[in-house]
Amino acid sequence: MSTPTEETGFAHSLKLSDSTVYSNLINGQLLYLFYTYWDGVSPVRRISVAATRLADRYGEQLDLFNPPKYDMVKLEDTVDAIRKRFGKTSIMRASSLEKGGTFIERSQLVGGHAGGQSLE
């Protein structure tokens, strides 16, 4: 479904076939929507994401035709534990270290913004 916006942009939605707890699956679908509908030229001013029907980790329906996804759950738990113990920047994607990467800088801000320093 496509909804025109006031700015020259686009708004699209996508419904997953099943509820999920896997952030990689959600991220993949977000990238699919973005690269399918973005013209590759227009500046990106805002991206909004909303999610419903997220699943409880332990309430997953078993699938007889595909292997269990417990390794992905263990990986996400491990990444969360490392970040909780050593900080947000202790584990990140390698692309954050490339020129133009903003993850490290933005991790020091409140909600990705200057926060408390704005009154100085």
C-alpha positions as CSV (number, residue, x, y, z in Angstrom):
1,M,0.0,0.0,0.0
2,S,1.4,3.4,-0.9
3,T,0.3,6.7,0.7
4,P,1.3,10.1,-0.7
5,T,2.9,12.4,1.8
6,E,3.0,16.3,1.9
7,E,6.7,16.2,1.0
8,T,7.8,14.4,-2.2
9,G,8.3,11.1,-0.6
10,F,6.6,7.8,0.0
11,A,5.0,5.8,2.8
12,H,4.7,2.0,2.5
13,S,3.9,-0.8,4.8
14,L,4.6,-4.5,4.8
15,K,3.0,-7.3,6.7
16,L,5.1,-10.3,7.8
17,S,3.5,-13.7,7.4
18,D,4.2,-14.6,11.1
19,S,5.0,-12.8,14.3
20,T,8.7,-12.6,15.0
21,V,11.4,-11.8,17.6
22,Y,14.2,-11.7,15.2
23,S,15.6,-8.2,14.6
24,N,17.5,-9.4,11.5
25,L,14.3,-10.5,9.8
26,I,12.7,-7.1,10.6
27,N,15.8,-5.2,9.5
28,G,15.8,-7.2,6.2
29,Q,12.2,-6.3,5.5
30,L,12.8,-2.6,6.3
31,L,15.8,-2.5,3.8
32,Y,13.6,-4.3,1.2
33,L,10.9,-1.6,1.5
34,F,13.5,1.2,1.4
35,Y,15.4,0.0,-1.6
36,T,12.3,-1.0,-3.5
37,Y,10.6,2.4,-3.2
38,W,13.5,4.9,-2.8
39,D,14.6,6.5,-6.1
40,G,18.2,6.4,-5.1
41,V,18.6,10.2,-5.5
42,S,16.1,12.0,-3.3
43,P,17.5,13.0,0.1
44,V,16.2,11.0,3.0
45,R,14.7,13.3,5.6
46,R,12.8,11.0,7.9
47,I,12.2,7.3,8.3
48,S,9.5,6.1,10.7
49,V,9.0,2.5,11.7
50,A,6.2,0.9,13.7
51,A,5.9,-2.7,14.6
52,T,2.9,-4.8,15.9
53,R,2.4,-8.4,16.6
54,L,5.9,-8.9,17.9
55,A,6.2,-12.4,19.4
56,D,7.2,-13.6,22.8
57,R,10.5,-15.3,22.5
58,Y,9.3,-18.6,24.0
59,G,5.9,-18.7,22.2
60,E,7.2,-19.6,18.8
61,Q,5.3,-22.0,16.6
62,L,7.5,-24.9,15.6
63,D,8.0,-25.5,11.8
64,L,8.5,-29.0,10.6
65,F,10.0,-27.9,7.3
66,N,12.7,-25.5,8.5
67,P,15.4,-25.9,11.2
68,P,14.9,-24.2,14.6
69,K,16.1,-20.6,14.9
70,Y,17.6,-21.0,18.4
71,D,21.1,-20.0,17.3
72,M,19.7,-16.6,16.2
73,V,18.1,-16.1,19.6
74,K,21.4,-17.0,21.3
75,L,23.3,-14.6,19.1
76,E,20.9,-11.7,19.9
77,D,21.0,-12.5,23.6
78,T,24.8,-12.5,23.5
79,V,25.0,-9.2,21.7
80,D,22.6,-7.7,24.1
81,A,24.6,-9.0,27.1
82,I,27.9,-7.6,25.7
83,R,26.3,-4.2,25.1
84,K,24.8,-4.1,28.5
85,R,28.1,-5.0,30.2
86,F,30.6,-3.0,28.1
87,G,28.5,-0.3,26.4
88,K,26.7,0.3,23.1
89,T,29.9,0.6,21.1
90,S,31.5,-2.6,22.4
91,I,30.0,-4.6,19.5
92,M,28.8,-3.0,16.2
93,R,28.7,-3.5,12.5
94,A,32.1,-3.0,10.7
95,S,30.4,-0.4,8.4
96,S,30.2,1.9,11.5
97,L,34.0,2.2,11.3
98,E,34.0,3.3,7.7
99,K,34.1,6.9,6.5
100,G,30.6,8.3,7.0
101,G,29.7,5.9,9.8
102,T,27.7,7.7,12.6
103,F,27.0,4.9,15.1
104,I,29.9,5.7,17.5
105,E,29.2,9.5,17.5
106,R,25.4,9.0,17.9
107,S,25.8,6.5,20.7
108,Q,27.1,9.3,22.9
109,L,23.9,11.3,22.4
110,V,20.5,11.1,24.1
111,G,18.1,9.4,21.7
112,G,20.5,10.2,18.8
113,H,20.2,14.0,19.6
114,A,22.2,16.5,21.5
115,G,19.8,16.2,24.5
116,G,21.1,18.1,27.6
117,Q,23.7,20.1,25.8
118,S,21.0,22.0,23.8
119,L,20.5,24.6,26.6
120,E,24.2,25.5,26.9
